Amino acid sequence: MRTIEKFAQALKKEDFKKIAVMTGAGISVNAGIPDFRSKTGLYSKLKNPELVFDINHFIKNPQFFYDNAPSIITPEAQPTLTHYFISFLESKGLMQICYSQNIDGLERKAGVKKVVQAHGNIDKAHCALCRKDYSRKDVVDAMRASKVMYCDCKGPIKPDVVFFGESLPKEFEMNLELVASADLLIVMGTSLVVRPFSSLVNHVGFVPRIVINNTDLKSFGDIGLDFSDNKMTKDVLFVGDTDEISRKIISFAGWKEEFYEKFKVKI
């Protein structure tokens, strides 16, 4: 499966029926949502970007978040071809779990049912101190106006996004068995920098791990991926736009008509 065509043929033959997928910000760039760590990503436009999503800093100075984070509000964004491709795999009974770093919810918009949003979402909001729930609309309006919204307890209100220093959602641990039992791992649009999300690549057994990313990840040896010519490795890297590579996979697998009938998205 060293080529996209051979990988597509393996999918078509249903060589894999328990696929786990990991997604990052790169799959939403074509939806108009900036990624985080590329040269033109969100972090390149912010001063002290790590502090924007630091829970301790937020509690002390919530205005800093409200001033810098409006770009993460993307309720109008629509799924990309990659999101629909993931949904397509699930609809064919080939994918059993998708772990996403993204907070935009586009996997769900595309119809993916079994998805874990590891870093939370912007669909809900809560007080950072007492945890009281608040509506997304009120918080989104406040963020767009750069006006901090406060709870009755005087704590600042934040979207249900996981900040640095906060625990991951309970769903992260609850669904790990679906990663461990996978017969194929597909990683799309993530630089695999943030832990513990990146550690998921080592939670699968000795199965093929296909990485699709716009950046060459060969230097990321510390996370356990081996893209060398070593015949023992089952790791494969396809460098390129995730939409374009998803389009090639669908075409090589002979799924173009079926894909269009389901999503009305042309290949």
C-alpha positions in Angstrom: 0.0 0.0 0.0 2.8 2.4 -0.8 0.8 4.3 -3.4 -2.6 6.0 -3.2 -3.9 3.7 -5.8 -3.0 0.5 -4.0 -4.3 1.9 -0.8 -7.6 2.8 -2.5 -7.9 -0.7 -3.9 -7.3 -2.2 -0.5 -10.2 -0.1 0.9 -12.4 -1.2 -2.0 -11.7 -4.8 -1.4 -12.7 -4.2 2.2 -9.3 -5.5 3.5 -10.0 -3.3 6.5 -13.3 -3.1 8.3 -12.3 -1.6 11.7 -10.6 1.6 10.6 -9.7 4.3 13.2 -9.3 7.8 11.9 -7.4 10.8 13.5 -8.1 14.3 12.2 -6.5 17.7 12.8 -7.0 21.3 11.7 -5.6 20.6 8.2 -8.8 18.9 7.0 -10.8 22.1 7.7 -8.5 24.6 6.0 -10.4 24.3 2.8 -13.6 25.2 4.7 -12.0 28.6 5.4 -10.9 27.7 9.0 -7.2 28.5 9.7 -5.0 25.8 11.1 -2.9 26.4 14.1 0.8 25.7 13.5 1.5 26.3 9.8 3.3 29.4 8.6 0.0 31.1 8.0 -1.9 29.4 10.8 -3.7 31.0 13.7 -0.7 30.9 16.0 1.3 33.0 13.5 -1.2 35.8 13.9 -1.3 35.9 17.7 0.9 37.3 20.4 1.7 34.7 23.0 -0.6 32.2 21.2 -0.1 29.5 23.9 -1.6 31.8 26.5 -4.8 32.3 24.5 -5.9 28.7 25.3 -4.3 28.5 28.8 -7.0 27.9 31.4 -5.0 29.6 34.3 -4.4 32.7 32.1 -8.0 32.7 31.0 -9.3 32.8 34.6 -6.9 35.7 35.5 -7.3 37.6 32.2 -10.3 36.4 30.2 -10.2 39.5 28.0 -7.0 38.2 26.4 -9.0 35.2 25.1 -12.0 37.3 24.0 -9.7 39.6 22.1 -7.8 36.9 20.3 -10.1 34.0 19.7 -13.0 35.2 17.5 -11.3 33.4 14.6 -12.2 30.0 16.1 -15.9 30.9 15.8 -17.0 29.2 12.5 -20.7 28.3 12.7 -21.2 29.0 9.0 -18.4 26.7 7.8 -19.3 23.7 5.8 -17.6 20.2 5.6 -14.9 19.6 3.1 -14.4 16.7 0.8 -12.3 15.1 3.5 -15.0 15.3 6.1 -17.4 13.6 3.7 -14.9 10.9 2.8 -14.6 10.0 6.5 -18.4 9.9 6.7 -18.4 7.7 3.6 -16.1 5.2 5.2 -18.3 5.0 8.2 -21.5 4.6 6.1 -19.9 1.6 4.3 -19.2 0.0 7.7 -15.4 0.3 7.3 -14.7 2.9 10.0 -15.4 2.3 13.7 -14.1 5.5 15.3 -12.9 9.0 14.5 -10.8 11.0 17.0 -10.7 14.7 16.1 -8.6 17.5 17.4 -11.0 20.0 15.8 -13.6 22.1 17.6 -15.5 23.1 14.5 -17.9 20.1 14.5 -17.6 19.6 10.7 -17.2 15.8 11.1 -20.7 15.7 12.6 -22.0 18.1 10.0 -20.8 15.7 7.3 -22.7 12.9 9.0 -20.0 11.1 11.0 -21.7 9.5 14.0 -18.9 7.9 15.9 -16.6 10.9 16.5 -14.7 12.0 19.6 -13.9 15.7 19.7 -10.8 15.3 21.9 -10.3 19.1 22.3 -14.0 19.9 22.9 -16.3 22.0 20.8 -17.9 25.4 20.4 -21.5 24.1 20.5 -21.8 24.8 24.2 -20.3 27.0 26.9 -19.8 27.0 30.6 -18.4 29.0 33.5 -14.7 28.3 34.1 -15.3 28.3 37.9 -18.7 26.8 38.8 -19.2 24.9 35.5 -22.7 26.3 35.0 -23.9 25.8 31.4 -24.5 28.7 29.0 -25.9 28.9 25.5 -23.4 28.9 22.6 -25.1 31.9 20.9 -24.6 34.2 23.9 -21.0 33.3 24.2 -20.3 33.6 20.5 -21.9 37.0 20.4 -19.8 38.1 23.3 -16.6 36.8 21.7 -17.3 38.5 18.4 -17.8 41.8 20.4 -14.7 41.1 22.5 -16.8 41.6 25.6 -16.1 39.1 28.4 -19.2 37.2 29.5 -19.4 36.5 33.2 -21.4 34.0 35.3 -23.6 34.8 38.3 -20.7 33.5 40.4 -18.4 36.1 38.8 -16.4 33.5 36.9 -15.6 34.0 33.2 -17.6 32.0 30.7 -15.8 30.0 28.0 -16.8 27.7 25.1 -16.5 24.0 25.7 -13.0 24.0 24.2 -10.3 22.1 26.1 -7.7 24.6 27.2 -4.1 23.8 28.2 -4.3 22.7 31.8 -7.8 21.1 31.5 -8.7 17.4 31.3 -9.8 15.9 28.1 -13.5 14.8 27.7 -14.4 11.5 29.2 -15.2 10.2 25.7 -11.5 10.3 25.0 -10.8 7.4 27.4 -14.1 5.7 26.9 -13.4 5.0 23.2 -9.8 4.0 23.3 -10.6 0.3 22.8 -12.0 1.2 19.4 -8.5 2.5 18.5 -6.7 -0.4 20.1 -8.8 -2.9 18.1 -8.5 -1.1 14.7 -7.1 -2.9 11.8 -6.0 0.3 10.0 -5.2 3.8 11.3 -5.7 6.8 9.0 -4.2 10.2 10.2 -5.3 13.3 8.3 -4.4 16.9 8.6 -2.5 17.0 11.9 1.1 17.7 12.7 0.9 15.3 15.7 2.4 17.8 18.1 -0.1 18.0 20.8 -0.2 15.2 23.4 -2.0 13.1 24.5 -3.8 13.2 21.2 -0.7 12.4 19.2 -0.1 9.3 21.4 -3.1 7.6 19.8 -0.8 6.6 16.9 0.9 4.2 19.2 -2.4 2.9 20.7 -3.1 0.7 17.7 -1.4 -2.7 17.2 1.0 -3.6 14.5 -1.3 -2.4 11.7 -0.9 -0.1 8.7 -0.8 3.6 9.7 -1.5 5.9 6.8 -0.7 9.5 7.3 -2.1 12.2 4.9 -0.7 15.6 5.6 0.3 18.7 3.7 3.6 18.7 5.5 6.3 16.1 5.4 6.3 14.5 8.9 9.4 12.4 8.5 11.1 14.4 11.2 8.5 13.5 13.8 10.3 10.3 14.8 9.6 10.8 18.5 6.0 9.8 18.1 6.9 6.4 16.8 6.1 6.6 13.1 8.6 5.1 10.6 8.3 6.3 7.0 11.7 4.8 6.0 12.2 2.0 3.4 12.4 -0.5 6.2 10.4 -3.5 5.0 9.2 -4.1 8.6 7.3 -0.8 8.8 3.7 -0.5 7.9 3.7 3.3 8.1 3.0 5.2 4.9 3.0 8.9 4.3 1.1 10.7 1.6 2.1 14.4 1.4 -0.5 16.7 -0.1 -3.8 18.4 0.4 -6.2 16.1 2.3 -9.1 16.9 -0.1 -7.0 16.2 -3.2 -5.7 12.9 -1.8 -9.3 11.9 -0.6 -10.5 12.7 -4.1 -7.8 10.4 -5.6 -8.7 7.6 -3.2 -12.4 7.8 -4.0 -11.6 7.8 -7.7 -9.1 4.9 -7.6 -11.6 2.9 -5.6 -14.3 3.4 -8.2 -16.6 5.2 -5.6 -17.3 8.4 -7.5 -20.9 7.8 -8.4 -21.8 6.2 -5.1 -20.1 9.1 -3.2 -22.0 11.7 -5.3 -25.3 10.0 -4.8 -24.8 10.1 -1.0 -23.4 13.6 -0.5 -24.1 15.4 -3.8 -20.4 16.3 -3.8 -18.6 16.0 -7.2 -15.2 14.4 -7.4 
